[in-house]
């Protein structure tokens, strides 16, 4: 248990881990700073700390960039589409033409961010914001190559995409959320706050 000092600041180490869900987005960059802060209000309890977040998907990514002019996000999207085009002869093609380019873009951007916390707020630059970069045409739809009988509410796809049917049976699984794991940690917390040692939700995602 952290000890209280005469200044009212609790000394010791506090941390919190949580999974947050964001609604699926269309292809492109989306500013999510306010939504992240809303879903992790405990950030305000840390005088000094570090906020780490990681997206649990392989065709979307996180970035830290311009928070004011949406044209910046559009320009970045247009540049990435030219840098990683869909019309190359990718070997991985059974999930649609936008899938393999999405994996490459996710590698280029990265899946995690670490942001300092100062006086209960994310210590971002004046023009910095957290981006969710969706690299597929529409988030929340994932076609999984697998063998066997479709389970649950999976739907067998007709030949919408060019792929070798003898190589894999293609099923269409719909997810309704984008999952991001967040960790908040720091040596001190603001006066008058009580944090649980951890908040942990176990989840799985493609």
N, CA, C and O of each residue as an XYZ file, in Angstrom:
824
protein
N       0.848     -1.196      0.000
C       0.000      0.000      0.000
C       0.877      1.236      0.000
O       1.845      1.302      0.758
N       0.570      2.195     -0.812
C       1.363      3.410     -0.902
C       1.163      4.260      0.339
O       0.061      4.329      0.883
N       2.237      4.909      0.786
C       2.183      5.753      1.973
C       1.873      7.184      1.573
O       2.276      7.638      0.502
N       1.145      7.905      2.451
C       0.788      9.291      2.176
C       1.837     10.212      2.767
O       2.288      9.986      3.890
N       2.237     11.246      2.040
C       3.200     12.221      2.535
C       2.458     13.433      3.069
O       1.236     13.525      2.956
N       3.216     14.377      3.660
C       2.596     15.575      4.208
C       1.981     16.448      3.124
O       1.122     17.284      3.408
N       2.420     16.256      1.880
C       1.869     17.059      0.790
C       0.575     16.487      0.237
O      -0.049     17.094     -0.633
N       0.162     15.313      0.738
C      -1.071     14.704      0.278
C      -0.894     13.804     -0.916
O      -1.875     13.243     -1.403
N       0.341     13.639     -1.416
C       0.602     12.774     -2.553
C       0.978     11.391     -2.050
O       1.833     11.254     -1.175
N       0.348     10.377     -2.597
C       0.636      9.003     -2.215
C       1.868      8.529     -2.963
O       1.945      8.642     -4.186
N       2.845      7.990     -2.213
C       4.058      7.486     -2.825
C       3.938      5.988     -3.010
O       3.318      5.305     -2.196
N       4.519      5.484     -4.058
C       4.442      4.064     -4.346
C       4.140      3.870     -5.816
O       4.125      4.829     -6.588
N       3.903      2.648     -6.195
C       3.653      2.329     -7.595
C       2.212      1.872     -7.771
O       1.746      0.981     -7.061
N       1.524      2.472     -8.698
C       0.155      2.083     -9.023
C       0.080      1.782    -10.510
O       0.756      2.416    -11.320
N      -0.744      0.813    -10.855
C      -0.920      0.519    -12.275
C      -2.299     -0.052    -12.523
O      -2.963     -0.552    -11.615
N      -2.709      0.033    -13.761
C      -4.030     -0.427    -14.162
C      -3.930     -0.959    -15.587
O      -3.268     -0.365    -16.438
N      -4.587     -2.069    -15.833
C      -4.614     -2.636    -17.182
C      -6.060     -2.885    -17.579
O      -6.851     -3.417    -16.800
N      -6.394     -2.491    -18.810
C      -7.791     -2.583    -19.236
C      -7.863     -2.769    -20.749
O      -7.025     -2.270    -21.499
N      -8.882     -3.494    -21.166
C      -9.188     -3.592    -22.586
C     -10.315     -2.623    -22.910
O     -11.350     -2.625    -22.243
N     -10.119     -1.803    -23.923
C     -11.182     -0.908    -24.367
C     -11.623     -1.322    -25.766
O     -10.848     -1.898    -26.529
N     -12.860     -1.026    -26.085
C     -13.421     -1.359    -27.391
C     -13.794     -0.085    -28.134
O     -14.433      0.808    -27.577
N     -13.395     -0.013    -29.377
C     -13.760      1.101    -30.238
C     -14.635      0.601    -31.373
O     -14.478     -0.532    -31.829
N     -15.547      1.429    -31.827
C     -16.420      1.023    -32.927
C     -15.598      0.882    -34.211
O     -14.633      1.619    -34.410
N     -15.970     -0.047    -35.072
C     -15.258     -0.215    -36.339
C     -15.319      1.062    -37.183
O     -16.299      1.806    -37.147
N     -14.266      1.287    -37.926
C     -14.179      2.468    -38.775
C     -13.931      2.068    -40.225
O     -13.484      0.958    -40.510
N     -14.227      2.982    -41.126
C     -13.895      2.748    -42.527
C     -12.400      2.990    -42.735
O     -11.704      3.458    -41.834
N     -11.936      2.676    -43.893
C     -10.518      2.781    -44.214
C     -10.016      4.219    -44.076
O     -10.667      5.165    -44.518
N      -8.833      4.361    -43.447
C      -8.243      5.684    -43.275
C      -7.835      5.926    -41.837
O      -7.902      5.027    -40.999
N      -7.407      7.159    -41.558
C      -6.994      7.540    -40.212
C      -8.128      8.206    -39.455
O      -8.875      9.009    -40.015
N      -8.252      7.868    -38.179
C      -9.352      8.384    -37.358
C      -8.793      8.860    -36.016
O      -8.035      8.145    -35.361
N      -9.170     10.056    -35.623
C      -8.704     10.643    -34.373
C      -9.498     10.061    -33.207
O     -10.721     10.198    -33.163
N      -8.813      9.410    -32.258
C      -9.512      8.701    -31.181
C      -9.077      9.160    -29.792
O      -9.401      8.499    -28.806
N      -8.360     10.263    -29.690
C      -7.834     10.707    -28.394
C      -8.938     10.840    -27.353
O      -8.824     10.283    -26.261
N      -9.990     11.560    -27.671
C     -11.062     11.806    -26.702
C     -11.736     10.506    -26.274
O     -12.070     10.340    -25.101
N     -11.939      9.583    -27.216
C     -12.589      8.318    -26.891
C     -11.716      7.479    -25.967
O     -12.227      6.840    -25.047
N     -10.417      7.473    -26.198
C      -9.504      6.715    -25.338
C      -9.522      7.271    -23.919
O      -9.634      6.515    -22.954
N      -9.412      8.583    -23.793
C      -9.423      9.213    -22.468
C     -10.753      8.957    -21.766
O     -10.785      8.758    -20.551
N     -11.842      8.962    -22.517
C     -13.162      8.704    -21.939
C     -13.258      7.294    -21.376
O     -13.865      7.083    -20.326
N     -12.659      6.325    -22.070
C     -12.760      4.940    -21.629
C     -11.733      4.571    -20.560
O     -11.849      3.525    -19.920
N     -10.736      5.422    -20.366
C      -9.750      5.176    -19.302
C      -9.668      6.433    -18.430
O      -8.649      7.123    -18.449
N     -10.723      6.742    -17.666
C     -10.742      7.970    -16.872
C      -9.714      7.979    -15.749
O      -9.399      9.037    -15.203
N      -9.184      6.796    -15.397
C      -8.195      6.725    -14.319
C      -6.906      7.463    -14.648
O      -6.096      7.723    -13.758
N      -6.708      7.803    -15.914
C      -5.532      8.605    -16.278
C      -5.462      9.862    -15.425
O      -4.377     10.302    -15.044
N      -6.620     10.439    -15.126
C      -6.670     11.694    -14.369
C      -6.184     11.539    -12.936
O      -5.955     12.537    -12.253
N      -6.022     10.301    -12.467
C      -5.597     10.064    -11.094
C      -4.073     10.010    -10.942
O      -3.570      9.935     -9.821
N      -3.349     10.045    -12.037
C      -1.898      9.927    -11.982
C      -1.235     11.288    -12.146
O      -1.463     11.987    -13.133
N      -0.407     11.660    -11.163
C       0.364     12.892    -11.280
C       1.505     12.718    -12.266
O       1.799     13.612    -13.060
N       2.146     11.555    -12.208
C       3.244     11.206    -13.105
C       3.018      9.776    -13.543
O       2.684      8.928    -12.715
N       3.187      9.487    -14.806
C       2.975      8.109    -15.226
C       3.234      7.909    -16.700
O       3.740      8.791    -17.394
N       2.877      6.734    -17.157
C       3.044      6.357    -18.555
C       1.801      5.612    -19.007
O       1.325      4.704    -18.326
N       1.284      6.002    -20.153
C       0.114      5.356    -20.738
C       0.566      4.582    -21.965
O       1.103      5.157    -22.912
N       0.343      3.271    -21.940
C       0.747      2.415    -23.057
C      -0.495      1.757    -23.631
O      -1.349      1.281    -22.883
N      -0.599      1.727    -24.947
C      -1.745      1.101    -25.588
C      -1.281      0.274    -26.781
O      -0.346      0.642    -27.491
N      -1.964     -0.857    -26.981
C      -1.641     -1.755    -28.088
C      -2.922     -2.269    -28.713
O      -3.818     -2.751    -28.019
N      -3.002     -2.162    -30.028
C      -4.177     -2.645    -30.743
C      -4.017     -4.132    -31.031
O      -2.931     -4.588    -31.388
N      -5.105     -4.885    -30.875
C      -5.056     -6.343    -30.979
C      -5.518     -6.826    -32.351
O      -6.257     -7.805    -32.457
N      -5.084     -6.145    -33.379
C      -5.475     -6.508    -34.739
C      -4.266     -6.403    -35.653
O      -3.329     -5.658    -35.367
N      -4.285     -7.145    -36.750
C      -3.133     -7.193    -37.645
C      -3.326     -6.398    -38.928
O      -2.421     -6.349    -39.761
N      -4.471     -5.782    -39.101
C      -4.705     -4.972    -40.298
C      -5.118     -3.544    -39.939
O      -5.698     -2.831    -40.758
N      -4.816     -3.139    -38.715
C      -5.025     -1.770    -38.257
C      -3.841     -1.402    -37.374
O      -3.112     -2.279    -36.912
N      -3.652     -0.120    -37.142
C      -2.486      0.304    -36.378
C      -2.789      1.580    -35.610
O      -3.862      2.169    -35.746
N      -1.821      1.994    -34.799
C      -1.925      3.215    -34.012
C      -0.809      4.172    -34.419
O       0.286      3.746    -34.784
N      -1.096      5.454    -34.353
C      -0.086      6.458    -34.685
C      -0.350      7.716    -33.867
O      -1.443      7.915    -33.337
N       0.670      8.554    -33.776
C       0.570      9.825    -33.064
C       0.920     10.929    -34.050
O       2.050     11.003    -34.532
N      -0.062     11.797    -34.352
C       0.202     12.807    -35.370
C      -0.822     13.928    -35.276
O      -1.460     14.112    -34.239
N      -0.975     14.667    -36.352
C      -1.804     15.869    -36.442
C      -3.219     15.663    -35.893
O      -3.896     14.694    -36.237
N      -3.654     16.596    -35.031
C      -4.986     16.469    -34.434
C      -5.965     17.545    -34.896
O      -7.106     17.577    -34.437
N      -5.534     18.424    -35.796
C      -6.394     19.553    -36.149
C      -6.950     19.441    -37.563
O      -8.166     19.443    -37.751
N      -6.080     19.344    -38.549
C      -6.529     19.365    -39.942
C      -6.743     17.943    -40.450
O      -5.774     17.194    -40.571
N      -7.981     17.545    -40.753
C      -8.243     16.186    -41.243
C      -7.617     15.910    -42.605
O      -7.487     14.751    -43.001
N      -7.226     16.966    -43.330
C      -6.561     16.759    -44.617
C      -5.251     15.997    -44.454
O      -4.828     15.281    -45.362
N      -4.611     16.152    -43.304
C      -3.363     15.425    -43.058
C      -3.618     13.923    -43.084
O      -2.848     13.169    -43.679
N      -4.696     13.491    -42.442
C      -5.007     12.064    -42.427
C      -5.343     11.562    -43.835
O      -4.970     10.450    -44.212
N      -6.044     12.385    -44.600
C      -6.364     11.997    -45.978
C      -5.104     11.899    -46.830
O      -4.966     10.977    -47.634
N      -4.184     12.846    -46.655
C      -2.944     12.824    -47.431
C      -2.094     11.610    -47.075
O      -1.496     10.988    -47.953
N      -2.040     11.275    -45.794
C      -1.287     10.092    -45.369
C      -1.900      8.831    -45.971
O      -1.179      7.954    -46.445
N      -3.225      8.741    -45.953
C      -3.907      7.573    -46.525
C      -3.610      7.453    -48.017
O      -3.328      6.358    -48.504
N      -3.668      8.556    -48.739
C      -3.386      8.524    -50.175
C      -1.945      8.113    -50.449
O      -1.675      7.359    -51.385
N      -1.022      8.610    -49.632
C       0.385      8.247    -49.809
C       0.605      6.760    -49.550
O       1.312      6.094    -50.306
N       0.001      6.238    -48.481
C       0.184      4.826    -48.143
C      -0.410      3.920    -49.211
O       0.131      2.848    -49.484
N      -1.516      4.336    -49.816
C      -2.120      3.528    -50.880
C      -1.221      3.453    -52.110
O      -1.227      2.451    -52.825
N      -0.448      4.510    -52.357
C       0.509      4.481    -53.464
C       1.756      3.684    -53.086
O       2.336      2.989    -53.920
N       2.157      3.793    -51.825
C       3.348      3.078    -51.364
C       3.118      1.574    -51.322
O       4.007      0.792    -51.660
N       1.910      1.173    -50.902
C       1.572     -0.256    -50.793
C       0.298     -0.504    -51.608
O      -0.792     -0.546    -51.038
N       0.415     -0.666    -52.915
C      -0.773     -0.836    -53.760
C      -1.403     -2.214    -53.611
O      -0.769     -3.152    -53.126
N      -2.648     -2.322    -54.032
C      -3.372     -3.593    -53.937
C      -3.132     -4.506    -55.133
O      -3.437     -5.697    -55.065
N      -2.599     -3.978    -56.214
C      -2.523     -4.762    -57.450
C      -1.198     -5.496    -57.639
O      -0.857     -5.866    -58.763
N      -0.453     -5.712    -56.569
C       0.767     -6.510    -56.657
C       0.417     -7.996    -56.523
O      -0.627     -8.327    -55.962
N       1.259     -8.885    -57.021
C       0.957    -10.333    -56.962
C       1.272    -10.932    -55.592
O       2.208    -11.718    -55.455
N       0.488    -10.559    -54.580
C       0.700    -11.078    -53.228
C       0.341    -12.562    -53.168
O      -0.630    -12.993    -53.788
N       1.126    -13.342    -52.420
C       0.807    -14.758    -52.229
C      -0.405    -14.928    -51.328
O      -1.238    -15.805    -51.555
N      -0.501    -14.089    -50.307
C      -1.654    -14.125    -49.403
C      -2.763    -13.284    -50.035
O      -2.730    -12.055    -49.975
N      -3.739    -13.952    -50.637
C      -4.770    -13.219    -51.378
C      -6.184    -13.700    -51.099
O      -7.137    -13.135    -51.637
N      -6.350    -14.736    -50.264
C      -7.679    -15.335    -50.119
C      -8.603    -14.555    -49.188
O      -9.741    -14.972    -48.971
N      -8.135    -13.414    -48.624
C      -9.012    -12.597    -47.791
C      -9.394    -11.288    -48.470
O      -9.898    -10.373    -47.819
N      -9.158    -11.197    -49.761
C      -9.528     -9.996    -50.483
C      -8.314     -9.162    -50.845
O      -7.267     -9.291    -50.211
N      -8.434     -8.309    -51.854
C      -7.288     -7.540    -52.333
C      -6.788     -6.482    -51.362
O      -5.652     -6.024    -51.488
N      -7.619     -6.081    -50.388
C      -7.183     -5.058    -49.439
C      -6.481     -5.632    -48.222
O      -5.980     -4.871    -47.394
N      -6.426     -6.966    -48.086
C      -5.944     -7.553    -46.838
C      -4.429     -7.548    -46.710
O      -3.904     -7.056    -45.711
N      -3.713     -8.081    -47.693
C      -2.257     -8.131    -47.579
C      -1.636     -6.740    -47.517
O      -0.726     -6.532    -46.714
N      -2.082     -5.775    -48.327
C      -1.575     -4.413    -48.149
C      -1.834     -3.873    -46.744
O      -1.021     -3.121    -46.208
N      -2.971     -4.257    -46.142
C      -3.279     -3.801    -44.786
C      -2.269     -4.335    -43.781
O      -1.874     -3.615    -42.864
N      -1.844     -5.587    -43.940
C      -0.831     -6.145    -43.039
C       0.486     -5.370    -43.156
O       1.127     -5.070    -42.149
N       0.878     -5.053    -44.378
C       2.134     -4.325    -44.584
C       2.057     -2.924    -43.981
O       2.999     -2.472    -43.330
N       0.943     -2.242    -44.197
C       0.775     -0.900    -43.629
C       0.800     -0.944    -42.106
O       1.363     -0.056    -41.464
N       0.186     -1.984    -41.523
C       0.191     -2.117    -40.066
C       1.611     -2.284    -39.539
O       1.944     -1.760    -38.476
N       2.454     -3.012    -40.279
C       3.856     -3.153    -39.886
C       4.583     -1.815    -39.946
O       5.398     -1.513    -39.074
N       4.298     -1.018    -40.957
C       4.976      0.264    -41.121
C       4.580      1.259    -40.033
O       5.425      2.012    -39.549
N       3.315      1.270    -39.647
C       2.844      2.202    -38.619
C       3.161      1.709    -37.212
O       3.627      2.482    -36.375
N       2.913      0.444    -36.949
C       3.120     -0.100    -35.613
C       1.816     -0.320    -34.873
O       0.789      0.271    -35.207
N       1.870     -1.176    -33.866
C       0.659     -1.579    -33.146
C       0.532     -0.962    -31.764
O      -0.464     -1.209    -31.085
N       1.500     -0.168    -31.318
C       1.446      0.334    -29.942
C       1.960      1.762    -29.849
O       2.693      2.241    -30.715
N       1.552      2.430    -28.766
C       2.007      3.780    -28.440
C       2.276      3.870    -26.948
O       1.597      3.217    -26.157
N       3.249      4.665    -26.558
C       3.503      4.980    -25.151
C       3.537      6.498    -25.011
O       4.305      7.177    -25.693
N       2.696      7.023    -24.117
C       2.543      8.469    -23.963
C       2.727      8.831    -22.491
O       2.126      8.185    -21.633
N       3.540      9.843    -22.169
C       3.694     10.254    -20.772
C       2.399     10.829    -20.207
O       1.581     11.393    -20.934
N       2.233     10.674    -18.904
C       1.131     11.304    -18.174
C       1.725     12.363    -17.259
O       2.662     12.084    -16.511
N       1.189     13.574    -17.312
C       1.646     14.665    -16.461
C       0.438     15.364    -15.856
O      -0.438     15.843    -16.576
N       0.399     15.419    -14.543
C      -0.697     16.094    -13.833
C      -2.069     15.597    -14.270
O      -2.994     16.388    -14.453
N      -2.194     14.296    -14.434
C      -3.483     13.694    -14.731
C      -3.937     13.786    -16.172
O      -5.099     13.512    -16.469
N      -3.039     14.167    -17.077
C      -3.408     14.284    -18.486
C      -2.341     13.640    -19.366
O      -1.169     13.575    -18.995
N      -2.765     13.165    -20.537
C      -1.794     12.693    -21.515
C      -0.945     13.880    -21.967
O      -1.473     14.913    -22.379
N       0.360     13.721    -21.888
C       1.273     14.817    -22.213
C       1.556     14.813    -23.716
O       2.609     14.365    -24.171
N       0.596     15.319    -24.458
C       0.688     15.390    -25.913
C       1.075     16.795    -26.351
O       0.800     17.770    -25.653
N       1.718     16.891    -27.516
C       1.994     18.195    -28.087
C       0.711     18.892    -28.492
O      -0.340     18.262    -28.613
N       0.802     20.193    -28.698
C      -0.384     20.988    -29.021
C      -1.156     20.425    -30.202
O      -2.387     20.428    -30.202
N      -0.440     19.943    -31.203
C      -1.084     19.470    -32.425
C      -1.036     17.953    -32.549
O      -1.244     17.415    -33.636
N      -0.768     17.267    -31.460
C      -0.698     15.806    -31.505
C      -2.012     15.166    -31.077
O      -2.681     15.644    -30.161
N      -2.367     14.088    -31.747
C      -3.525     13.294    -31.377
C      -3.267     11.832    -31.675
O      -2.378     11.498    -32.459
N      -4.047     10.954    -31.046
C      -3.917      9.513    -31.268
C      -4.758      9.134    -32.477
O      -5.948      9.441    -32.543
N      -4.134      8.476    -33.413
C      -4.832      7.998    -34.606
C      -5.082      6.505    -34.523
O      -4.204      5.741    -34.122
N      -6.272      6.094    -34.901
C      -6.546      4.706    -35.254
C      -6.486      4.635    -36.774
O      -7.269      5.288    -37.463
N      -5.564      3.848    -37.287
C      -5.394      3.721    -38.737
C      -5.987      2.395    -39.192
O      -5.421      1.332    -38.937
N      -7.111      2.463    -39.855
C      -7.755      1.263    -40.387
C      -7.284      1.076    -41.826
O      -7.477      1.954    -42.667
N      -6.665     -0.072    -42.106
C      -6.045     -0.281    -43.412
C      -6.878     -1.146    -44.352
O      -6.515     -1.313    -45.517
N      -7.981     -1.694    -43.868
C      -8.881     -2.424    -44.757
C     -10.038     -1.505    -45.141
O     -10.260     -0.469    -44.515
N     -10.769     -1.904    -46.179
C     -11.849     -1.043    -46.665
C     -12.904     -0.786    -45.602
O     -13.489      0.296    -45.544
N     -13.143     -1.785    -44.762
C     -14.103     -1.621    -43.675
C     -13.669     -2.503    -42.524
O     -13.423     -3.696    -42.708
N     -13.574     -1.928    -41.346
C     -13.170     -2.702    -40.175
C     -14.300     -3.593    -39.722
O     -15.462     -3.366    -40.061
N     -13.955     -4.603    -38.956
C     -14.963     -5.468    -38.370
C     -15.358     -6.625    -39.239
O     -16.186     -7.441    -38.834
N     -14.783     -6.728    -40.444
C     -15.061     -7.897    -41.266
C     -13.738     -8.582    -41.559
O     -12.844     -7.998    -42.172
N     -13.623     -9.807    -41.120
C     -12.396    -10.561    -41.294
C     -12.729    -11.893    -41.930
O     -13.559    -12.639    -41.410
N     -12.103    -12.198    -43.030
C     -12.298    -13.491    -43.679
C     -11.152    -14.398    -43.282
O      -9.995    -14.111    -43.592
N     -11.460    -15.492    -42.598
C     -10.433    -16.365    -42.052
C     -10.319    -17.636    -42.878
O     -11.297    -18.373    -42.995
N      -9.151    -17.917    -43.455
C      -8.975    -19.193    -44.132
C      -8.841    -20.317    -43.120
O      -7.983    -20.251    -42.240
N      -9.662    -21.338    -43.225
C      -9.611    -22.444    -42.284
C     -10.256    -23.664    -42.928
O     -11.004    -23.554    -43.900
N      -9.953    -24.812    -42.371
C     -10.538    -26.047    -42.874
C     -11.633    -26.510    -41.918
O     -11.576    -26.238    -40.719
N     -12.631    -27.213    -42.461
C     -13.662    -27.759    -41.601
C     -14.984    -27.060    -41.782
O     -15.198    -26.346    -42.762
N     -15.876    -27.271    -40.824
C     -17.237    -26.753    -40.894
C     -17.317    -25.409    -40.200
O     -16.764    -25.266    -39.110
N     -17.981    -24.413    -40.777
C     -18.118    -23.129    -40.109
C     -18.852    -23.266    -38.782
O     -19.810    -24.030    -38.663
N     -18.381    -22.505    -37.774
C     -18.949    -22.568    -36.438
C     -19.741    -21.298    -36.147
O     -19.477    -20.243    -36.723
N     -20.710    -21.411    -35.249
C     -21.481    -20.256    -34.813
C     -22.210    -19.604    -35.969
O     -22.907    -20.268    -36.737
N     -22.036    -18.258    -36.089
C     -22.752    -17.539    -37.133
C     -21.853    -17.232    -38.321
O     -22.099    -16.281    -39.064
N     -20.805    -18.043    -38.501
C     -19.945    -17.856    -39.667
C     -20.723    -18.191    -40.934
O     -21.619    -19.035    -40.920
N     -20.376    -17.533    -42.007
C     -21.096    -17.688    -43.265
C     -20.115    -18.086    -44.355
O     -19.095    -17.425    -44.547
N     -20.418    -19.157    -45.065
C     -19.570    -19.583    -46.163
C     -19.696    -18.588    -47.310
O     -20.795    -18.298    -47.782
N     -18.555    -18.073    -47.748
C     -18.555    -17.082    -48.816
C     -18.604    -17.746    -50.183
O     -17.986    -18.792    -50.383
N     -19.320    -17.165    -51.111
C     -19.179    -17.588    -52.506
C     -17.868    -17.041    -53.058
O     -17.052    -16.509    -52.305
N     -17.667    -17.165    -54.341
C     -16.390    -16.775    -54.922
C     -16.330    -15.268    -55.173
O     -16.260    -14.820    -56.317
N     -16.359    -14.499    -54.090
C     -16.241    -13.060    -54.227
C     -14.802    -12.658    -54.516
O     -14.561    -11.673    -55.213
N     -13.830    -13.425    -53.976
C     -12.432    -13.079    -54.106
C     -11.716    -14.190    -54.865
O     -12.097    -15.356    -54.755
N     -10.684    -13.846    -55.635
C      -9.918    -14.882    -56.333
C      -9.040    -15.655    -55.356
O      -8.129    -15.077    -54.763
N      -9.289    -16.929    -55.180
C      -8.444    -17.757    -54.321
C      -8.628    -19.211    -54.722
O      -9.608    -19.573    -55.373
N      -7.687    -20.021    -54.329
C      -7.718    -21.444    -54.641
C      -8.609    -22.146    -53.629
O      -8.240    -22.267    -52.461
N      -9.769    -22.607    -54.059
C     -10.717    -23.221    -53.132
C     -10.151    -24.483    -52.495
O     -10.514    -24.828    -51.370
N      -9.269    -25.169    -53.201
C      -8.692    -26.390    -52.651
C      -7.606    -26.087    -51.621
O      -7.180    -26.967    -50.873
N      -7.171    -24.846    -51.595
C      -6.164    -24.452    -50.620
C      -6.795    -24.135    -49.270
O      -6.230    -24.462    -48.226
N      -7.948    -23.507    -49.286
C      -8.603    -23.171    -48.018
C     -10.081    -22.937    -48.261
O     -10.485    -22.474    -49.328
N     -10.874    -23.259    -47.269
C     -12.279    -22.876    -47.265
C     -12.364    -21.513    -46.599
O     -11.780    -21.306    -45.536
N     -13.074    -20.594    -47.200
C     -13.085    -19.226    -46.717
C     -14.404    -18.933    -46.011
O     -15.476    -19.100    -46.593
N     -14.324    -18.499    -44.766
C     -15.505    -18.154    -43.987
C     -15.434    -16.690    -43.591
O     -14.356    -16.126    -43.404
N     -16.589    -16.101    -43.472
C     -16.682    -14.675    -43.215
C     -17.175    -14.480    -41.786
O     -18.331    -14.779    -41.484
N     -16.309    -13.981    -40.905
C     -16.662    -13.764    -39.507
C     -16.731    -12.267    -39.233
O     -15.833    -11.519    -39.617
N     -17.774    -11.843    -38.583
C     -17.972    -10.417    -38.337
C     -17.697    -10.106    -36.874
O     -18.264    -10.731    -35.978
N     -16.815     -9.124    -36.641
C     -16.570     -8.639    -35.296
C     -17.121     -7.226    -35.199
O     -17.042     -6.459    -36.158
N     -17.671     -6.883    -34.057
C     -18.351     -5.606    -33.911
C     -17.502     -4.526    -33.263
O     -17.925     -3.372    -33.197
N     -16.307     -4.876    -32.781
C     -15.482     -3.901    -32.082
C     -14.028     -4.074    -32.473
O     -13.611     -5.135    -32.939
N     -13.265     -3.010    -32.275
C     -11.816     -3.063    -32.354
C     -11.283     -3.068    -30.932
O     -11.649     -2.206    -30.134
N     -10.431     -4.017    -30.604
C      -9.933     -4.167    -29.239
C      -8.565     -3.518    -29.090
O      -7.677     -3.717    -29.919
N      -8.404     -2.739    -28.025
C      -7.124     -2.128    -27.686
C      -6.865     -2.353    -26.201
O      -7.722     -2.063    -25.366
N      -5.694     -2.866    -25.878
C      -5.291     -3.023    -24.481
C      -4.577     -1.758    -24.031
O      -3.733     -1.232    -24.756
N      -4.905     -1.265    -22.843
C      -4.283     -0.071    -22.289
C      -3.684     -0.385    -20.924
O      -4.294     -1.089    -20.119
N      -2.494      0.138    -20.669
C      -1.845      0.014    -19.368
C      -1.476      1.410    -18.895
O      -0.853      2.175    -19.632
N      -1.859      1.745    -17.667
C      -1.492      3.007    -17.044
C      -0.640      2.681    -15.832
O      -1.040      1.865    -15.002
N       0.524      3.302    -15.712
C       1.378      3.038    -14.557
C       2.142      4.293    -14.192
O       2.396      5.157    -15.031
N       2.511      4.376    -12.898
C       3.269      5.525    -12.439
C       3.688      5.379    -10.998
O       3.106      4.582    -10.261
N       4.696      6.142    -10.576
C       5.190      6.053     -9.206
C       4.323      6.774     -8.198
O       4.404      6.492     -7.003
N       3.488      7.706     -8.656
C       2.651      8.465     -7.732
C       1.256      8.616     -8.301
O       1.053      8.538     -9.513
N       0.301      8.831     -7.420
C      -1.068      9.125     -7.844
C      -1.515     10.406     -7.172
O      -0.967     10.789     -6.138
N      -2.488     11.064     -7.737
C      -2.974     12.311     -7.168
C      -3.642     12.076     -5.824
O      -4.131     10.980     -5.549
N      -3.663     13.098     -4.994
C      -4.209     12.984     -3.646
C      -5.674     12.589     -3.677
O      -6.426     13.006     -4.557
N      -6.073     11.774     -2.698
C      -7.474     11.418     -2.543
C      -7.968     10.360     -3.488
O      -9.179     10.191     -3.627
N      -7.082      9.635     -4.148
C      -7.506      8.602     -5.086
C      -7.134      7.230     -4.562
O      -6.154      7.076     -3.834
N      -7.914      6.249     -4.930
C      -7.635      4.858     -4.583
C      -7.726      4.031     -5.850
O      -8.782      3.958     -6.479
N      -6.620      3.409     -6.223
C      -6.592      2.568     -7.409
C      -6.492      1.110     -7.013
O      -5.755      0.760     -6.091
N      -7.229      0.263     -7.707
C      -7.031     -1.167     -7.536
C      -5.647     -1.537     -8.048
O      -5.123     -0.862     -8.934
N      -5.033     -2.606     -7.504
C      -3.726     -3.025     -8.014
C      -3.756     -3.301     -9.506
O      -2.785     -3.021    -10.209
N      -4.854     -3.844     -9.995
C      -4.961     -4.077    -11.433
C      -6.418     -4.274    -11.805
O      -7.227     -4.715    -10.989
N      -6.737     -3.948    -13.025
C      -8.036     -4.274    -13.608
C      -7.729     -5.029    -14.879
O      -7.112     -4.477    -15.790
N      -8.143     -6.272    -14.963
C      -7.693     -7.146    -16.044
C      -8.883     -7.829    -16.670
O      -9.653     -8.503    -15.986
N      -9.035     -7.659    -17.954
C     -10.067     -8.358    -18.702
C      -9.384     -9.206    -19.757
O      -8.624     -8.690    -20.577
N      -9.645    -10.482    -19.740
C      -9.019    -11.370    -20.705
C      -9.842    -11.383    -21.980
O     -11.060    -11.561    -21.941
N      -9.176    -11.196    -23.108
C      -9.871    -11.211    -24.383
C      -8.973    -11.734    -25.470
O      -7.749    -11.695    -25.346
N      -9.567    -12.218    -26.525
C      -8.801    -12.704    -27.661
C      -9.281    -12.001    -28.905
O     -10.445    -11.612    -29.008
N      -8.386    -11.843    -29.840
C      -8.735    -11.197    -31.093
C      -7.773    -11.653    -32.165
O      -6.639    -12.042    -31.883
N      -8.232    -11.602    -33.372
C      -7.364    -11.969    -34.484
C      -6.221    -10.978    -34.594
O      -5.372    -11.111    -35.475
